[in-house]
Amino acid sequence: MKRHKTTYPGVFYREAERIGGNGLERVYYIVFKQGGKVFEEKVGRQYSDDMTPARAARIRAERIEGRRQSRKEIREAAKVVKWTIDRLWQEYNAGWRTDGGRYENHLRAAFGGKEPRNISQLDINRLRITLTKTLKPQTVKHVLILLQRIINHGVKKGLCAGLGFKIEMPKVHNLRTEDLNPEQLVALIEAINTEHDYQAANFMRMALLTGMRRGELLKLQWNDIDFDRGFIHIRHNPKGGKDQTIPLNDSAREVLEHHPKSDSSFVFPGRGGKQRTSSPERIKAIRKKAGLPPDFRPLHGLRHTYASMLASSGEVDLYVLQRLLTHKSAAMTQRYAHLRDDALRRASDLAGDLIGQAMNGHTLHVANMKKDK
């Protein structure tokens, strides 16, 4: 087959019949020198392996530096050790309580003993249909994403081959926007202010004052806070995209300046000073003490309250709100558009009232714009 050059040194491709589809796809190869010998290796296909010239170039660099096994070496190792989903889970598992429950309850029985290469699209579809009968679409999506992450981790570590297809996720219509009325907000603030657990109290204060997500607060470290320039660095996980910064307002600054520090680098440390894997337990007790509805999600709800207050103020446009909430797209911020519209409507009504008062009963004369004949 004809070799086609790419813009990356030592990376080329050949065209071959596409696996699982019609037409052709690119099959990427790398060429490099090691120990005085020249090696040519296949690194993956355009569609089934999601291979690109840039990714192939990174693999080439890792092979030259000895940080990555060849595909042949991986296959040979796989003959000795079968990297089943169970084994990959043990390699991947970071000890997160939620993920552990999802794996044990929904994935182990169906896929624990299987290697990724033996999992078919039909297997995934059957699991999705089975889970949908008893679980919410969002929960089903979390389970499938976990399976995807476990396999991707194995591929990244060179332990197994990836799936030859994309996992189809259930459609989730999760536009629930929680909010607090003024009385509920006052009651919550009073409950927070009388809470003896400063970790739980300040965790909720930061969620309300900054709109930060639960996961972002769990990851928050002291070196993420720039007190001098007034910014908070938001750490995202790989699926969340690039890290971002949000302004550190005066109220949030005051909370952090009075928040006790320990030897841990985390603002809200867990056991042994390590990163927390769950929210402070007293948060639910604070919600109950404030008399809030049982279905009000304390941290999601405070983030929505933060956004709703800004949108309804009429002083913050949706683009600024999107930046403050670190939404990846404007569509995610649209749920607050009606609050912004209400604020504009109130401003328009106010303008009408002011102009009406100014007229004070006088007839408003409008100039005749037609030219005299």
N, C-alpha and C positions, 0 to 999 in steps of 0.2 A: 504494500500500500504506500501511496505517496506521502512523504513527510511534508508538513506545513510548518513554517516558522511562526513563532509568536514574538512579541516585543520583549519577552523575558529571556535572558541568556540561558542556554542549556535546557530550554523547554520547547517542545514541539508537539504536534498532534497529527494523528491519522484519522480519517473518516471511516466509520463502520456502521453497519445496520444498528438502528436504535433498539435497545432491549425494552420490551414492554410497550412499544409504540411504533408508529410508522415513520419512514424516512431515515435520515442519517443522523449520527451524533459524533462529536469529537471524542477521541480517545487520547488522553494526554500522556506524554512520556517525558522523562528527564534524562539528561546525559551529564555525567560528572566524573571527575578523576579522583581516585582514592588509592593510596599506597602504590602509586605508579601505574595503576590499571584504570582503564576507562569502562565505566558502567553505563548501561542503558536500561532503564526500568520503566515499566508501566505504572502510572500512579492513580489512574481512575478515569471514569467516563463522565461526559458532560452532564447527562441527566440522571442516570441511575446512581452515580456517586457524587453528584452536585459539584463536579470538579471544574475549576477555572484556571486560567494561566497563572494568576496571582497565587492561588492556593498551591498549585503545582510548584511554583518557584519557592514557596515557603518549605514545602516538603523536601525539595532539592537541597536547600540550605541546611535543614535538619539532618539529612542523610550525610552530607559532607562533614558536618560537625559530630556525627556519630550519636545524635540524640534521637534517632528514629530508626526502626527496623524496616527492612524492605517488605514488600507484599509477600514475597516468597518466605521470608523468615517468620512473618506473622502466621502464614498458613501452616508452616512446620510446627510452630509453637502451639497452634490450635489443635493439632493432632494429638499433642500430649495433654494439654489442658483444655477442656471444653468450657468456654466462657458462656455459661447459661445466664439467663436473666437474674437468677438468684445470686450467682457469683458476681455478676456485674453490679447488682444492687449492694452487695457487701462492700465492693470496691468504691462505689459512688456515695453510699449513705453517709450524710454529714450529721446524722443524729437528730434530724428535724422531726419533731413529734408528729406533725400533721402528715408529712410525707410517709412516715413509718406506718401510720394507720391506713393510708391509701394503698400502700404496697401490700400489706398483710391482708387487708380486707377485699381488695379488688384485683390485684395483679398476680400474687404468688400462685394461686391455684391454677389460673389459666396459662401463665407463661413462665413460672419459676423454673421449670425443668427444660425449657427450650432455649436454643441458641438463636440470636437475632436472625441468622440466615435461614432458619427454619420457620420463621413467622411469616405468614402470608397476609395479604390484604383482607382475605375472607376471615381470618382469625380475628383481626382488629375489628372488622365490621360486626362480627358476632358478639364480641365483648361490648362494643358500644351499644348495640341493641339491647343486650341483657341488662346493662347498667341503667339505661334510659328508663326501664320499666319501674325502677325503684328510686332512682336518684335524680336530682335536678340537673339540667343541662350543664350548668357551671361546674358542678361537682364531677360530672362525667369528663368534662374538658380537662379538669385538673388531673384526673387519673391518667388520661391519655398523654397529657403533657409530661407527666412524671415518667411514663414508659419511654417516651421519646428522649427525655433527658438522660435516662440511664443508658440507653443504647448509644446516644451521641457521646457520652462520656467514655464508653468502651472504644468507640471509633477513634476519638481524640487520643486516647492512651495507646492505640495500636493493638488493642486486645481482641477486636472482632471487626467484622465487616458490618456496614450499615444496612438498613432496610433498602430494598430496591424500589421503594414507593414512598409517597408522603402520606402520613396519617391524616385522615379526614376528621376534622374536629366538629362537634355539634355546634349549631348556631345558638348563640346566647344573647338574649335580649335583656340585658341587665342594666336598665336605665333607672333603677330605683334611686331616687334622690331624697335622702333623709334631711330633715331640718328641725330646728327647735324654735318654738315661739318665744317671745321675750320672757315670759314667766318661767318657762322651762329652762332657758339659758341662765337666768338668775339663780334658779334652784340648783342647777348643776355647778355653777361657779361657787356657790355657798358650800356645796358638798365637797368640792375639791379643796376649798380653803380650810375646811375643818378636818381634812383627811390627815392622819398621822403618818401614813406611808408616803414619804416625799418622792420616792421613785415613781409610784403610780400617779400621784398628784401632778408632778412635773411632766410626766409622759403625756398626760391628757392636756395640760396647759400648752405644751409645744404643738400638739396636734391641732388644737383650736387656734393658736396664734400664728401658725405657719402653714397649716393645711398639709403638712407632711404625711406621707403614708406610714402605715404601721411598720412595714419592712424597712423603710428609710430611717425611722427612729431607732429600730433595733440595731442598725448598722452604724449609727451616728457615733463618730469618734471626736475627741476634743480637737485633734488637728484638722478636722473638717470645718471648724468654726473659725472664721477670720474676724476677730473682734475689731481689729484696726480698720479694715475696709468695710466691715458690715455685711458679710456674706456667709451663707452656709453652703458647703459643698455636699451635693446629694450623690451618694454612691448607688449606682444601679447594678443589678446583676446582668449577665450577658444577654438575656432575652429582652431586657428593658432598654437597651441602647446605650448611648453615651452618658457619661456623668454630666451633671448640670449644677448650676448654682442658683440660689434664691436669696433675696435680700434678708438680712437679719434686722427685723424691726425692733424698736426700743423695748417693747413689752417682752418679746422673746429673749432679748439680750439680758434683761433684768432677771428672768427666770434662770438662765444659764449661769449668770454671774453669782447667783445665790445657791446654785445647785451643788451639793457636796461632791468633791472629787475623791477618788480612791486611787490606788496604784494602777487600776485598769485604764487602758486607752479609750474604753467605751464610755460614753456619757451615761448610758443606762446599762451597766454591766450585768451579766448573768453570774452563775456560779463560778468561783475561781477567777473572776475578772474577765471571763471569756464573753463572746458575743451572746446575747440572749437569744433563745429560740422561740420565745413566746412573750406576750405582753404581761406586765405585772398583774398578778392575780386579783389585786384589790380593785381593779378598774370596774369589774362588774358590781362590786359592793358599792362603789361610788355612784354608779348609775342607779342602783336600787335606792340608795339614800336620797338621791335627787328626785325620786318618784317618776323617773322616765319610763316609757313603755318597755316591756321586756324584749320586744323585737328591735329596739333601737340599738344599732351596733355602735358601741362607744367610739371607736376610732374612725371607722368609715363615716359615721354620723358627724363627728366633729370636723372632719375634712369637708364634708358637704356643707355644714353650717358655715365654715370659713368662706367657702366659695359663694354660697347663697347671699351672705351678708355683703360681700364685695359687689356681686352682680346687681343686687337690689338697691345699692347705694346710688347707682346712676353715675358714679365717678370713675368707674373702671370698665374699659371696653373688653370685649371677649378675647382680643389678642393678648392683652396684658394678663388677663385671668388665665389664659392658656399657659403663658410663660411661668406664672406663679405656681400653678398646679403641676407644672412639668408634664403636661399632656403631650403625647407624641403627634397628635393631629388635632385640628380645629374641631373635627366632628365630635370628639370626646367632650369638648367644652360646650357644645350646643345645648346640652340639657339645661344649662342655666340661661339660655337666650331669653326665655319668657320673663325671667326676673329683670333682665336688662330692659326689655320692652316695657314692662310695667313702670320702671323708673323713668323712662323716656316719656311715657304717657302722663305720668304725674307732673313731669316738668312742663309738658305741653299745656296741661290743664292750669298749672300755676301761671304760665305766660298769659293764657286767656283771661284769668281772673285779674291779673295785674293791669293788663291793657283795658279791661272793662272798667276797673276802678279809675284809671287815668282819664277815660272818656267822661266819666261822671255825668252821664246823661246827655252829653253833647253828641250831635250827629257827626259821624266820621265821613268827611268829604274825600272822595276818591277822584283824583285828577282824570280828566278825559284824555285818553291816550290817542284818540283819533285826530288826524291832521285836519285843520280847517280847510274846507273846500274853497 
